[in-house]
Amino acid sequence: MKKIVLAFIIFIQITPLFAQTNLFVTARSGLNVRENSSLDAKKTGKFNYAEKVTVLTKTDLFFEVTDDGKKIKGQWYKVTGKSDNNEELTGYVFSGFLSQPKQKETFNFLHYNDNFDYPVIGVSKGSSFYGFINTEEGRNYLKGDSIEIEWETGVVYIAGDGDRKELADFILTTKKIKNGKVADFRETYKKEIKYTYTHNYTEDYLDKLYLEVENYIVNSNNELIKKIIEDKKQLGYTIEEKTVDGEDITVIGIYKSFEGKTTTVQWLSYYPEFPKLYEIDL
């Protein structure tokens, strides 16, 4: 009997964290707090979604719960923070509903997006897409670049919704791991792609469109475009507004310029809300 009790005491021994860690509640409905590390323990309160808590100790008592059909693994953490009635509360919670500490991973860069309340870097990994809050100026990556991102979870406040908080991932550091096709293209082609337009577009619109057209050219299977790049002839494009099949769209005409003459080699339609380019026949 004594051996069994001793083994049990060793199993539930709480391991202090070397440094206190601040995490956030990820459960939309909030996170229950208990007086000790057991599902049978008395509930002493609750933390709201996106509330910051300080992790005091971890128990290494791992278990699994099912939430909305999804299995979530975690362990008991002893934490302290502001409860849903705005009082200091200390107790045990399931770590599966807390944010992760600092993380680092490699992604493929897609684009910058400043159309939200917070500037965002869009990236992909495999078939999944992610957005990270980008608070530092001067980052200058091109589509397809492989970049390492270190980030941590934080809180953003949604404009127009009062004090409603949402969790988001904030970039801490970034580092280019490898050039993508666009960066390699710029280093070898060594020419600006020229363009002309007739409508009153903003500089921001033109800059974003340039990047989309450049990315299309780099990844195009059009043999004429490949040959132009290989021969380092001058590439360019026109930006026009046309009605195609009863729809008003922005049309891009990619052309080759040689001895003062231009030859269109591919027509594209552009949808800035995505943004996306599609090949079309005119």
Solvent accessible surface area in square Angstrom, and as a share of the most:
residue,aa,sasa,rsa
1,M,176,0.79
2,K,177,0.75
3,K,172,0.73
4,I,124,0.63
5,V,69,0.40
6,L,107,0.53
7,A,60,0.46
8,F,122,0.51
9,I,97,0.49
10,I,113,0.57
11,F,127,0.53
12,I,64,0.33
13,Q,123,0.54
14,I,66,0.33
15,T,52,0.30
16,P,91,0.58
17,L,46,0.23
18,F,216,0.90
19,A,73,0.57
20,Q,129,0.57
21,T,42,0.24
22,N,83,0.43
23,L,10,0.05
24,F,26,0.11
25,V,0,0.00
26,T,51,0.30
27,A,14,0.11
28,R,162,0.59
29,S,92,0.59
30,G,11,0.11
31,L,10,0.05
32,N,61,0.31
33,V,0,0.00
34,R,34,0.12
35,E,95,0.43
36,N,69,0.35
37,S,29,0.19
38,S,40,0.26
39,L,107,0.53
40,D,139,0.72
41,A,11,0.09
42,K,137,0.58
43,K,109,0.46
44,T,60,0.35
45,G,27,0.26
46,K,68,0.29
47,F,0,0.00
48,N,70,0.36
49,Y,38,0.14
50,A,1,0.01
51,E,35,0.16
52,K,103,0.44
53,V,1,0.00
54,T,30,0.17
55,V,2,0.01
56,L,48,0.24
57,T,24,0.14
58,K,61,0.26
59,T,1,0.00
60,D,64,0.33
61,L,25,0.13
62,F,137,0.57
63,F,47,0.19
64,E,79,0.35
65,V,38,0.22
66,T,91,0.53
67,D,69,0.36
68,D,148,0.77
69,G,71,0.69
70,K,141,0.60
71,K,141,0.60
72,I,32,0.16
73,K,157,0.66
74,G,9,0.09
75,Q,15,0.07
76,W,13,0.05
77,Y,38,0.15
78,K,65,0.27
79,V,0,0.00
80,T,35,0.20
81,G,10,0.09
82,K,83,0.35
83,S,12,0.08
84,D,71,0.37
85,N,98,0.50
86,N,111,0.57
87,E,105,0.47
88,E,121,0.54
89,L,25,0.13
90,T,70,0.40
91,G,4,0.04
92,Y,23,0.09
93,V,1,0.00
94,F,14,0.06
95,S,16,0.10
96,G,21,0.20
97,F,38,0.16
98,L,8,0.04
99,S,10,0.06
100,Q,105,0.47
101,P,71,0.44
102,K,128,0.54
103,Q,64,0.28
104,K,121,0.51
105,E,70,0.32
106,T,51,0.29
107,F,9,0.04
108,N,70,0.36
109,F,5,0.02
110,L,37,0.18
111,H,69,0.31
112,Y,64,0.25
113,N,32,0.16
114,D,100,0.52
115,N,114,0.58
116,F,130,0.54
117,D,94,0.49
118,Y,65,0.25
119,P,52,0.33
120,V,27,0.15
121,I,0,0.00
122,G,6,0.05
123,V,0,0.00
124,S,11,0.07
125,K,83,0.35
126,G,75,0.72
127,S,107,0.69
128,S,49,0.32
129,F,148,0.62
130,Y,99,0.38
131,G,45,0.43
132,F,4,0.02
133,I,15,0.07
134,N,17,0.09
135,T,95,0.55
136,E,93,0.42
137,E,166,0.74
138,G,75,0.73
139,R,33,0.12
140,N,121,0.62
141,Y,26,0.10
142,L,26,0.13
143,K,64,0.27
144,G,34,0.32
145,D,0,0.00
146,S,21,0.13
147,I,0,0.00
148,E,40,0.18
149,I,0,0.00
150,E,38,0.17
151,W,18,0.06
152,E,67,0.30
153,T,23,0.13
154,G,11,0.11
155,V,35,0.20
156,V,9,0.05
157,Y,116,0.44
158,I,52,0.26
159,A,71,0.55
160,G,83,0.80
161,D,67,0.35
162,G,62,0.60
163,D,126,0.65
164,R,112,0.41
165,K,61,0.26
166,E,28,0.13
167,L,37,0.18
168,A,22,0.17
169,D,48,0.25
170,F,44,0.18
171,I,9,0.05
172,L,59,0.29
173,T,73,0.42
174,T,29,0.17
175,K,113,0.48
176,K,84,0.36
177,I,88,0.45
178,K,142,0.60
179,N,44,0.23
180,G,8,0.07
181,K,132,0.56
182,V,5,0.03
183,A,7,0.05
184,D,66,0.34
185,F,15,0.06
186,R,101,0.37
187,E,101,0.45
188,T,81,0.47
189,Y,4,0.02
190,K,159,0.67
191,K,84,0.36
192,E,133,0.59
193,I,4,0.02
194,K,121,0.51
195,Y,68,0.26
196,T,76,0.44
197,Y,93,0.35
198,T,121,0.70
199,H,90,0.40
200,N,154,0.79
201,Y,36,0.14
202,T,90,0.52
203,E,120,0.54
204,D,81,0.42
205,Y,47,0.18
206,L,2,0.01
207,D,79,0.41
208,K,67,0.28
209,L,0,0.00
210,Y,30,0.11
211,L,82,0.41
212,E,24,0.11
213,V,0,0.00
214,E,3,0.01
215,N,29,0.15
216,Y,32,0.12
217,I,2,0.01
218,V,28,0.16
219,N,72,0.37
220,S,8,0.05
221,N,126,0.64
222,N,31,0.16
223,E,123,0.55
224,L,107,0.53
225,I,0,0.00
226,K,87,0.37
227,K,106,0.45
228,I,8,0.04
229,I,40,0.20
230,E,127,0.57
231,D,61,0.32
232,K,98,0.41
233,K,72,0.30
234,Q,35,0.16
235,L,0,0.00
236,G,0,0.00
237,Y,1,0.01
238,T,37,0.22
239,I,1,0.01
240,E,48,0.22
241,E,68,0.30
242,K,72,0.30
243,T,91,0.53
244,V,34,0.20
245,D,148,0.77
246,G,73,0.70
247,E,87,0.39
248,D,119,0.61
249,I,14,0.07
250,T,13,0.07
251,V,0,0.00
252,I,0,0.00
253,G,1,0.01
254,I,0,0.00
255,Y,23,0.09
256,K,67,0.28
257,S,31,0.20
258,F,96,0.40
259,E,145,0.65
260,G,81,0.78
261,K,155,0.66
262,T,88,0.51
263,T,77,0.45
264,T,63,0.37
265,V,25,0.14
266,Q,27,0.12
267,W,60,0.21
268,L,0,0.00
269,S,3,0.02
270,Y,8,0.03
271,Y,50,0.19
272,P,65,0.41
273,E,124,0.56
274,F,136,0.57
275,P,52,0.32
276,K,97,0.41
277,L,25,0.13
278,Y,103,0.39
279,E,107,0.48
280,I,39,0.20
281,D,141,0.73
282,L,103,0.51
